[in-house]
Amino acid sequence: MIPVKLLWTPHPHRGGFAIVDHTDGASLEGVRIVYDFLDSLGLRATKTVWAFEPEGPSGIPPLPASVLRGVTLETRAYREYCAELVRRGFEIALHGASAGNNRRDRTLAAFERLERELKTGALTYVCHAKNAENPYWQAQAVDRSPLRWVMKLVASRHRCSGEIPTSPYFWGDVCRERVRYVRLFRTAQLNTLAANPSMPYFEREKPYVRGWFTMTDRSLGDATRPEALAMLSHENGLCILRQHLARHADPESWSVRPDFEAAMRRLRGAPDLWVDTAGAMLDRLKLIQGVVLAYRDSNLWVVNLNAEPVERFQLEMGERPRPQGRNIGIEYHDGVAVIERLPPASVTYLDCSAPLFIADRNAVELDGELHGRWDFGHGACWLNFGPSSWLAAGRTLAPATFAVAHEPGCAEVQAMSQAPAAEITRLCLGHARLLMPRRRDDRRDDRRDDRTSRGPRLAERSQPGQPETKRSRTGAR
């Protein structure tokens, strides 16, 4: 038998790596140093931004004013540099409209500012701290009673209400319309995809968020060790790494710190890794969620349910025998069959010379009449590759066709992935462990980062042509 494994990455990559850069404590100088260096290596990342200076504290009740520090798009030179980053291919994501609590009109204005002045949308969104507008945050991150009790233990007493229509901080309808992906949990696993194989996933209980994803909370040096990068390739994994990149800048020498340079060069030199933005990775994962492998004996039908093509599609199939496609572009590289393009809403047939074995969540074995049903958590797909029409689920399917039906409330967002209860439980418990009281050396690192973030900000204000911002000790403008 031929074992078949679907690879989510586009050819020739075997694993993925994305950095999500939190803007907390960042300065223009630090951002420019780090991102110019990344650009020189051809690396891309997701950079979060604040559109405005905070008008008040973060959280109800408020957090310390230290969580409000960081340059915003109200600084003209920084805004212009972020627009340049968009043109270079970096992803800009909102970290909230500001570092403080943001009412609905302010959140809408933040999206409009990104579209008007940076010429980009905010398809990825990363909630900041305990901002009152964070949707489904704190204990609301889970709906199951035992897990909600766990989250209440570690999430303290802060109240967030971005998903509640009666709240002044409500923006759930805007989130559903404008945002594709929102980060929810964090994990200590280097392979984020192994911790959250369903991402991006949709939950019917949280209809305002189209897709949830997880981030890895590890040091950059740890995540870019040669053995860690090799593991990602071997497992066809993905690391979405949470970072504060501006902290890796040395403003005195106008260069990045040596350990950061070494880590980025290791990442750049990993031959099988796809390094790109979080949005690009999640877009690819979502596309792959809409691909079905229907098989019977030595026959394989690759079904693209998506309304857009899937480029450089890969199937790991071993060295022999090689499949033969009909009227398609297919190549074979080191045990991997590569189909250059799966057209939208299409069926691609592969004729293999031995029976197939596919243990994959995207696979369905057809019956003797070449009929099959594939359940994807938020609906089902019926497939007919027999010679005659087939009556299934109250509809007649012609030969070589398929039909998809979503559950109520899921068709509009094209939800294809649902996280099982066991997966949510593991994510929740792992996230809770990360929120436990931190070690003394972590707090010492934070104090050091606070010192480095204050110095560059003073220098930034002294540059000509930049508006000066004033804040009180409580963070009010």
N, C-alpha and C positions, 0 to 999 in steps of 0.2 A: 504494500500500500504506500501511497505517496502522502506524507504528512504535509499539510498546508497551513501556513500561518500568515494572517493579514498583518502587514506592517503599516503603522499610521503615518510614518514619515515619507516625504517625497524622495524619490531616487535622486542622488546616491546616498542619502543620509540614513543612518541606523538609529539615531537618538536625537533628542532635542534639548536645548538649554536656553532659557529666557531669564532676564533679570528685570525685576520690577523695582524701580528706584523710588523710594519714599522721599518726598521733598522736605520732610521735617528737618529744621536746622540748617538748611542749605543756603549758600550764598551764591551770588552771580559768579564770583571768581572761582569757587570750588566747582560749580557746575560746568563752567567753560573749560577748565583744565581737564576734568574727567571726560567730558563728551568730545572734546577735540581729540583726545587720545584714543577713545573708542573708535571715532570716525577714521583716524589714521590707520587702524587695524582692520577696518571694514566690518566692525561689530556693531550691532544694533541692540537697543534696549527699550523698555517702556519707562518713560519718565512721568511721574505724577507731578501735578502742579496745583497751586491755589490761585484762583482768579483774582481774589480780593484780599485786602488786609482784614483781619478779624475785627468785628464790631463788639465782640464780647467773648466770654470764656467758652471752652469746649466742655460739654457735658452738663447734665442736670442731675445732681449738684455739680458745680464746676470742678474741673481738674486744675492742677497748678499751672501758672502762666507759662512754664517752660515748654508746654506742648504747642504754644502759639508761635514759636520762633521759626523763621524761614522766609526767604525772599518770595515775592508774589508777582503776578503779572501786572500789578500796578506800577512796578518799576520798569520804565520804558526800555532800558537796555536789555533787561532780562526777557521782557516780552518779545523783543526783536530777535533775541538769540533763540528763544523757544520756537519762533516761527521758522528760523533757519534750520533748526533740528528737524522740524516736520518736513521741510524740503529735502533734507538729507536722508529721510527714511526712518527716523525714529518715531516711536509712538508716544503721543501725549495723552495722559489719562488724568481725570480729575481726582483729587484727593479730598473732595468736598469743595464747595465754592470758596471757602476760606478755612483757616485752622480752627475757627470758633463755630458755635452753633449757627446754622443758616436757615432762615425761613424760606418759604417756597419761592417768593419773588427773587430772592438772592441766588438760589440754586438755578432757576431758569436763566437769570442774567449771566451766570457763569458759563452755561452751555452756549449762549448766544455770543459771548465774548470769544470763546474758542473758535467758533465758526467764523466770526467776523474778522478777528485780528490774527488768528493763527491758521486760518483756512483748514480747519480739521474738526471733526466731531470727537466726542469722547466715548468711543465704543467700549472701552474698558474702564471700570470704575473701582477705586480702592477707597473704602471708608477710612476716615481718620479718627483715631482715639475713641472718644465717647460722644462725638457730635450728635446733637439731638435729632438730626435729620437722617442718620444712618438707618437704612431699612432692614427690618428683621434682625436686629442687632441684639447683643447681650443674650438674655435668656430666650428671646424670641427666635434665636438661630435654629432651635430645634422644637418640634411639636410633640415629641413623645415625652410623657410625664417624667420617667426616671432621668432621662437626659436633661430635661429642662431643670430639674433639681440640681444636677451637677453644674450646669452653666450658671445657675443662680449663685452657687457657692463661690465660683471664681470670677463672675462678672460684676460683682459688687452691686450697688444700689442705683446705678445710673439708668436713666430712662431715655430711650430712643424711640422715635415714632414716625419715621419717614414713610412708613407703609399705612398709616392710619389716616383716612380721609378727613377726619375732624380735627386733626392736629395742625397747628400753624406751620409745622415743619414738613408737612406732607408733600411728596413729589413722586409718589409711586407710579402714577400714570405717565409722567415724563420719563422715568427710569425704564418702564416697559417699552416706550416708544423710541428712545434714543440710545439706550445702553444695551450692548449685547451680553457683557460678562461682568459679574461682580464677585470680588473675592469674599469668601465667607470664613473658612477654616484655615488654620496653619498646621503644618506637620513638621516633625523633626526628620522625616525620611528624606534622603537625598533625591530619590526617585519619586517626585510628586505624583506622577501618574500611577505608580504602584500603590500609593496611599489612597488615591482618588481616581480609580480607573474609569469612572462614569463621567468625569468632567469633560466638557461643561454639561451640567445636568440641570433639569427643570423640576421644580416641585409645585404641584398643583395647589398646595396649601400656601404658597408664596407667589401668587400670580404676577406680581409687579416686577419680578426679576426673571429675565429670559434664560439666563444661564449662570450657574454658580461654578466657581473654581477655587482651588486650594493653592496655597503657596508654601514653599519650604522655608523654614526658619533655621538656617545654619550659617556659619561663617563662610565668607567667600573663599578663603584658603582651603577650608575643608571640602567645599563643594567642587573645587577645581583641582583637587589632587589627581594625579594621573590615573590611579586605580578607580576613583569615583567617576571620572569621565569615561573610562573603559567600561565600567559597569553600566552606565547609561546606554552606551552603544550595544552592549551584549544583550541587555534586557529590552531593547527597543523602547527605552524609557524617556522621560521628560522631567527636567528639573525647572520649576518656575521659582526662582530664588528671590526672596525678600531682602532688599539691601537699602542702605543710605549712602549712595555713591559719592556724594560731595565730601564725605568724611575721608575719602581716600586721596584727596588733593592736598598738596603742600604749597600754600600760597607764597611762601617765602622764596622757594625755588621755581615757582610757576611750572610745576610738574606734578605727576602723580607719585604716590609713595611707591618705593621699590617692591613691596609685597603685592600691591595691586597690579603693578606692571607685570610682574611674574605670573600672577594668576590669569590675567587677560591674555598673555602670550601662550600660556598652556591651553586656554580655551580656544584661542585662534588656531592653535596647532593640532587640535584633536581632529583627525582626518574624517571621521564618520559622523561628527555631530553637526546638526543644523542649529545655528545660533541666530536668533531673531527676536522679535518682540513677542510679548505675551499674547497680544491680539492675533498675530499671525499663527502662533501655535494653536490657540483655541479655535480659530477658524478652520484649521486643518483637521483638528480632532472632530469638530462638529460635522465636517464633510464626510469623514470616514464613518461616523455614526450612521450615515445614510447610505452606506454601501452594504449590500447583502451578498454572501457567498452561498448560492444554491447549488447543491451537488447530488449526483446519483451515480454510483459506480465510478467510471472514469470521466464522467461529464461534469463540467463546471460552468455555471452561469454567473458572471459578475454583474450584479444589478446596481446601477446608480439611481437611487431614488431622488437625488437632489435636483434642483432646478438649475444647477450650474455644473460645469465639468469638474472632474477630479484629474489633476495633472500628475504625471510620473508616479502612477500607482504601482505598489510593490506587493508581491506575494512570495513568501519564502517557501520553496518547494523541494529543496534538495538538488543534488547534481543530476540525477537521472530518474525517470525519463522526462524530457522536456515537453511542455504542452505546446500544442499548435493552435494558433488562433485563425479565425476566418475573417479575412478582410480587415484586420486590425494591425496596428504597429506594435509588435511585441519583441522584446529582446531578453536575453538571459545573461545575468551577471552573478557569478559566484553563488550559485544556488538560489538566486532570486529572479523570478519572472517580473519584468517591468513592462507595464502597459503605458504607453506614452500619454494616452488621454482616454478617460471614460466620458463620453458625451453626456449631456444632461438627460435625465429620465430615459436611460438606455439599458440595454442588455448586451453584454459582451460574452461570447461563448468561447470556451477553451476545451479542446479535445485532448485528453491525456491518455497515455497508453497503459495506465494501470489504475486500479481503484484508488479513491481518495479517502483520506482521513482528516477531518477538520474539527478541532475542538476549539471553537471560537464563538464569542457572544454574537457575532454578526453572521453566523452560519446556520443553515437549515438543510437537512437532508430531505430530498423529495421522495414521495412515495412511488410505487411502481408505475403510476400513470403520469409521473413527472408533475405532480401537484404538491404545493407546500404552503404552510403558513408560518410567518416569522413574527413573533411578538417582540416589541421593542420598549415595553414599559409604559408608553403613553399612547399605545395603539397597536395596530397589526398590519401586516402586509401579506397579501395572497399572491401566489405566483403560479402561473400555468405555462409549462414548457412542453406539454404534451401536444399531440397532433390535432386534438379536438377542443371545442369550447368546453368551459367548466363553470358550473353554477356554484358560486362560493359567496357566503355572507350576503345572500339576496341579490347578487349581481352576476352577470355572465361575463366571464373572462375569455377573450379570444386566445388562440394559441400564441405563445411567445409574448405574453403580456403580464402585467402585474397591476395591483390596485392597493392603495394605502388608505387607511381610515384612522384618524386620530380620535382620542377620547375628547369629550367636551372641554373647551378651554385650552386645548393644546395645539390645535391646527394653526392658529394665527402666529404663534412663535416657532412653529415647525419643530416642536420638542421631540427628540428622538432618543433621549437618554434619561433614565431614572435611576437614582442611586438606591441600591437595596438597603434595607434597614440595618443589616450588619455593617455595611460600609459607612453609613452615617454614624453608627455607634462608635466604630473605631476612630473616625475622624473627630468626633466630639470629645472622646476621652483623650486622644492625643493632643488636641487643642487645649483642653483643660490643664493637662500637665505643663504645657508651655506657659500658661498664665499663672502658674503657682509662683510664690515669692522667689525673686531672682537671687543669684549668688552675689556675694560681696564684690567679686571682681567685675561682674556685669555692671553694678552701680558705679564702680570706679571708672569703667570705660565710658559710661554715660557722662560723668563729670568731665572727663577729658574731652569728649565730643562737644559738650556745651562750651568749653573754653575755646575750641577751634572754630565753633560756629559763630561766636560773638566777635572774634577779631576780624575776619573777612567782611562781616556785615558793616562794621564801622568804616572799613576801607571802601566798601561799595558805596556808601552814602556820600563819600567825599568826591566821587567822580562827577565831572560836570555833565549837565543835561539830564540828570536823574532826579525825579521828585523825591523829596525827603519825607519819610513817614515818622509819625510820633505815636508812641504807645505808653500808656501808664503801666505800672507794675502789675496790674490785673489783666493786661492784654487788651484793654479798650483803646480804640483809636483816638 
